Amino acid sequence: MKILHILKKPPDTNVIKLINVLMAPGDEAEFKPLFRGDINWERLVDDIFSYEKVICWW
């Protein structure tokens, strides 16, 4: 499964643990760190619709 993780702030240890728990063998993950500020918003919207699962971490 293709999973997109959208991160509003740098992940702490709890978020990293949860991400690892959610990943099943064979899953592909991509991370969009919004806190870096260099976001292509049009690309992000396209990615949201192209991934099978999207998780937003606040």
N, C-alpha and C positions, 0 to 999 in steps of 0.2 A: 504494500500500500504506500502511496506517496503522501507524505505528511508535511504540511507547511507550518512552521512555528513562527509566530510573529511576537517579537520581544519588545516591550515598551521600555524596559530598563535592563541593565545587565542581570543575568540570572544568578540567584544565590544558590547555595548548596541544595536547598529543598526543591527548587525548580529543576535543577539538574537531575536530581534523583527521580522526580516525577516524570521528566522527559524520558529517562532511561527505562522506567517501569512501563511507560506507554508504548515503547518500541518493541515490536514483535520481530522475530527473525525474518529477514528478507525485506523489511520496511526500508524505504528511502526517505530521508528527512532533509529539509532545507530550512535554514534559519534566516529570518529577515529582522535584523536588529534596528528598530526604529530609533533607538537612542543615539546612534551614530550620526544621524542627520543627513546622510547622503542617500535618501530614498527616491527612487523613481516611482512615483505614485501610480502612474498608468500601468507600469509593469507589475506592481503589487496587486492591483485590482485584477489584472489578467491571471496572475498566479493564484489568487484566491479561487477563481473559477476553474482553474485547471488541475488543482490538487484534489485528491479524494477526501482528505481530512485537513481542516485548518484549526489550529489551536492558538488563541491569543493569550499571552502571558502578561498580566498587569502587575 
